[in-house]
Amino acid sequence: MTSKHLALVACLLAGILVNRGQAQNYAPAVNYVTGKGPAGLVAGDFNHDGNIDVVVANSGESTLSLFRGNGDGTFKPAITISIGSDPVSVAAADFNGDGNLDLAVSLAGSAAVQLLFGNGDGTFQAPIPVPIPTPGNTLPGQIVAADLNGDGHPDLLVATSSGLYVFLNDGHGRFSTSASLVGAAFNIHSFVVADFNQDEHPDIAWIGIGSSPCVAASAFLSYGNGDGTFRDPLALPMTNFMAGTIVAGDVNRDGRMDVVVSEEATNVCPPGTSSPGLVQIALQQPDGGFLVSGNLADIVRPGAVVLGDLDGDGKLDIAVLKPSLHSLVVPPAPDAVLIYRGDGNGGFSASNQFPVPMGPQALTAGSFSNTVALDLAIVDTGANELSVLVNQGASKLTLASSTNPAKSQQLVPLTATVQPKIPRM
């Protein structure tokens, strides 16, 4: 083989490796019709067929849309489930201990939560109301299921405009009516449950909106006592911003939970100058404090965020929604989900963008294609659609050549073997 041919092969290999090294690869979004005003979603296997399904809360028409998964990243058309007025968030867990996934839905239109016990075949029993105290002063938002008192039963946390309410489960799907309150007097915009101080009790990191000296959001951490109650909140370093989303994970692999916060705008209150938002990463320090180590500033008005190992390298990555609604560019850039690959030390790459329909509002990650990869599901409020992006991962390419020919300038056959990086379950 001549030096000219060797150079050509080297260039080809370099091009292949460069292309392979560019960020995470997702298939184009496949979109499914929801009800009006989809606002929240949750994933789970609701019919025991081994495939992950998705339930969407439609705030514009008081329904849920159930999309049954086919196990290959596609879904059947929606089944409509009637619910109370203005459902905005939905959680899934086995609340009554019968082995079937149930649903809990927060209703902005009636200041209440409704439970739907699952039958195990993709159908649900009639909704049962769980009232929220002082309904005249609350506006329910995000709802999450988690065992808050260590009894093995999933409890409920409900964000409202007057604090974060805790409802304890007796194991039969009956919830305490005298709910305790975290972050009283704050409008809770987003929260996440995780064990931040490694005492095996769930804690809550949350974003609360206050009104003094002006309407702005700050992030807080409330340590759990292990009995469903929580200590007074501690301030996190993210403050004075327009509320976005907060998520938790060990992004630098030091064994401590870190937080990631999306801020739709920064420096909301004077004397600072407001900017069009960013995503901040705060690493937990050995003393339990948090230090902002970096931010993702190449996104305007960032929306919802999820953390997960999206490229299968064992390091947490970030997915952020980029709605065009508040874009400062004319014409606005297309709506998209942005993927930032983590380096395992708390740093993140430049983003890769994947287009989605108008008005992306919420997202979740799950294995919809029955591989070990994390796919993405996104509700698009402006388009009344559910978008599913299947994770195609990165493939391992092996090149093998025949024995070098005796004569110069003779063609050398190359055999390429492509092995998917992400295997099926």
Buried (B, 14 or more C-beta within 10 A) or exposed (E): BEEEBEEEBEEEEEEEEEEEEEBBBBBEBBBBEBBEBBBBBBBBBBBEBEBBBBBBBBBBBBBBBBBBBBBEBBBEEBBEBEBBEBBBBBBBBBBBBBEBBBBBBBBBBBBBBBBBBBBBEBEBEEBBEBEBBEEEEBBBBBBBBBBBBEBEBBBBBBBBBBBBBBBBBEEEBBBBEEBBBBBEEBBBBBBBBBBBBEEEBBBBBBBBBBEEEEEBBBBBBBBBBBEBBBEEBBEBBBBBBBBBBBBBBBBBBBEBBBBBBBBBBBBBBEEEEBBBBBBBBBBBEEEEEBEBBBBBBEBBBBBBBBBBBBBBBEBBBBBBBBBBEBBEEEEEBEBBBBBBBBEBEBBBBEBBBBBBBBBBBBBBBBBBBBBBBBBBBBBBBBBBBBBBBBBBBBEEBEEEEEEEEEEEEEEEEEEEEEEEBBEEE
